Amino acid sequence: MTVLAQRQSVKDASGSIATRVAALDWSAVAAHLDRDGYSHLSSLLTHDECQELAGLYQEDTRFRSRVVMARHNFGRGEYKYFAYPLPRRIANLRTALYRPLSTIANQWAETLGNDIRFPAGHKAYLARCHNAGQSKPTPLMLRYEAGDYNCLHQDLYGEHVFPLQAVFMLSAPDDDFTGGEFILTEQRSRMQSRAEVVQLRQGDGVIFPVHNRPVQGKRGAYRVNMRHGVSRIHSGCRQTLGVIFHDAA
């Protein structure tokens, strides 16, 4: 898929993250999600922002938990879930992305005949999660070194699941690491699984389904199951930021 063309304000390092998110062509984002199952956001974060965010990994007080993936047969590598309050840049990014994505999520729900609707504001959606006992923050930082990988999986943390999530590349491919491609798989009924490799540069993001997405068939829309993971790292260190919009139980 062609990387989305960004407006000049998206590339302006002096603009806020909220301004850059608002400047994205959200009609194109929705179209790519419907057609391909993901949407690639080019250069949404600046080099300095990527370095600043990656540096947070060493600040243990920022996080509520650390997961060593091999202990749970998730793959190899590790990740940490942020604690509330989230770092300002991450909180702003999460809030800014949620609003336009809620429109897409509601369109998907309507297409699939799902009664669930998502409020336009992320604060209201988090209140829904927290009232149901899902109050643990889910944004996370992932770190992989040579030989590490992430098995195909879905990020489901409770009854309330926002259907879209995002990952942002904080490291520079080829300079900081090699290998480690982001992978999506799609399983349609009575068909072989389809795999997609998304090439991310530093500062790029990808939006993709948490669990499933609607696909139009001859008899109307049906659900397609999605999983995501990371291929083996050949050398160096790869760090990414994961932005999930529902909280965990």
N, C-alpha and C positions, 0 to 999 in steps of 0.2 A: 504494500500500500504506500502511496506517496505521502511523505510527511506533510502535515497541514501547513499551508502558508500562513504565517503570522503577520499581523499588522505591525507597523513600526513601533507602536507603544509596547508591544510584547517584548521586543528586543531592547527597549530602553531600560538600562540598568537602574535608572533613577525612579522608574515607575514602581508603584506598590505591586505586590503579588495580586491583590484583589483587582487592580486595574488591568494587569496582564491577563488574568483569567477572564474578566469581562470582555476583553478585546478579542478573545478567540471566536472563531466562526462556529458557533454552537450548532447551527443547522448542518454544517459539514461533519462535526463531531457525531451528531445523531445519525447521520447518513452512513458514516463509516462503521459505527457500532451495529447498525441494522444489516449492513452488507457483509462486513468482515468479522464481526464479533469483537472488535477492539477499535480504538482510535488513538493514533500516535500524535502526541503534542510535542512540537519541536521547540527546544530552547526556552522552555517556560521559566526555568531557574537559571540564574547567572552563575558563572564560575565561582565567584566569591561566596554566593549563597550556598552552593554545593559544598565548598570547603568548610564553611561555618557549620552547616548541618552535620556533615560527616564527623567533625570534631566533637560533636555532642556525645558520640558513642563512648568516650572515655569518662564522661561525667555520670557516675553511677547514680547520683541522687536524682537525676532526671527520669529514671526508669522505675517501674513497679516490679518487673520480673525479667529474668534472662533465661532463654531456652537454648540448650545445647542439642542440636537436632539429632545427632547420632543416638542419644539416649532414648529417643522416642521413635526411632526408625523413620524419621522425617527426611533423612538425607544426611549431609554433612555441612557444618558451618554453625552459625549461631545467630540469634536475633534477640532484641530487647524491646519490650513494650514500654512506651512512655507512660509516666504518671501524670495525673492532673496536678497543677495546671500545666497544659502543654506549652512547650516553647512557642514564643509569639509567632514566629514565621510559620510553624506547622499549624498552629491554631487558625491563623489567617488563611492559609492555603486550604485547609479542610473546610472552613466555613464558606469561602469563596467558591470552591468547586461544587459544594453540595447544592446550592441554589439552582444552577442550570441543570445539574444532573437529576434533581428531583422532578423536573419537567419530563425528562426522558424516562425516568423510572415510572412515572404515572402513565405515560403513553404505553409503556410495555405492559403494565398491569391491566390497562384497559384492553389492549390487544389480546391478552391471555385470558380475559374474563375474570381477573382477580379483583376482589372487592377492596383490597388494601390500597390506600392512597397515602402519599407522603407529603407532609407540610412543606411549604416553600422555604421556611427557615430551619437551619440545622438545630438551633437551640430547642425548638419545639419538638423536633424528631428525637433528640437526645432525651428530652423529658419523657417521651413515650417509652424509650428503652429503659430509663432509670426507674420509672414506675413499675415496670415488669421485672425488676431485679437485675437488669443489665446495666451496671454502672461503672465497669472497669474500662478505661480508655484502651482503644485498639490500635492507634497509629504506632508504627514500629520501625526500628532500624535493623537492617539485615547486613551481616558481614560474612563474606566468604573468602577463603584463601585457596591456594593451589590444591586441587583434588576434591574440593567441596562442591556440593550440588544440592538442589532442592527438589524433592520428589513432587510429582503432580498432586495437587490438593485443592481444597476449597476452604475459604476463611469464614466458617459458620460458627457463631459464638452464642447462639441462643434462639429463642422464638422469633425475635425481631431481626430481620436481615434486610439491609439496604442492598438492592440488586447490583450496584456498581461500585468499583473501587479503583484505586490508582496506585502506580508505582513510579518513582522518580529515580533516575540514575544519578548518583552523586560522584562516582568515580569516572575516570576517563579511559574508555576502552583503548587497548593497544599501549597506552602510556602507563596506566596503573595496573591493568590486568589483561589477560587474554582468555578466550573461551567465555563461559558464563552467559550464554544467550538466554533471553526471556522466551519462554515457550508457552503456548496456549494449545489445548486440545479441545476438540468439539465432537461430541458423540450424538449423531442423529439416529433415530429409530430405524432399525433394519439396515444400517449402513456402517461401513468401516469408519473408525475415528479419523478425523482430519487434524493435522498438526500445523501450527503457524509459528514461525520464528520472527520475533520483533527486534530489529536492530536498534538499540538505544545508544545515543551519544550522551556525554555529560550534560546535565540540565534538561534532558528530554524526559517526558512522562508517557505513560500508556494507561488508558482507561479501558476497563474490561469487566465482564460479568463476574460476580462472586460465585454464583451457583448455576443459573441457566439464563437463557434469553429466548425471545420469540423469533421464530422463523416462519415465513409464509410458505405453505405447501398447497397442493392442489385442492385440499379440503379445508383450507383456512390455516390459521396460525397454530403452531405447536411449540412445545418447549424443547430446547436443545441443551443438553448438559455440558458444562464447561469446567475445565480444570486448568491450572497454571503451575509452572515450576521454572527451574533454572538449570541449564545444562552444566556440565562439569567445568570448573575453573582450571585452566591450564597453567597459569602463572599469575603472581601478584595478588592483589587484594581488591575485591569488589564490594562496594557499599551502596545500598539503596534505601530509600525511604518509602515505606508502605503507608498509604492513607486509606483507612477503612472507616466508613461513616456510621455504622452501628457500633455500640459498645457491647462489652462481654459480660456474661453472668459471673 
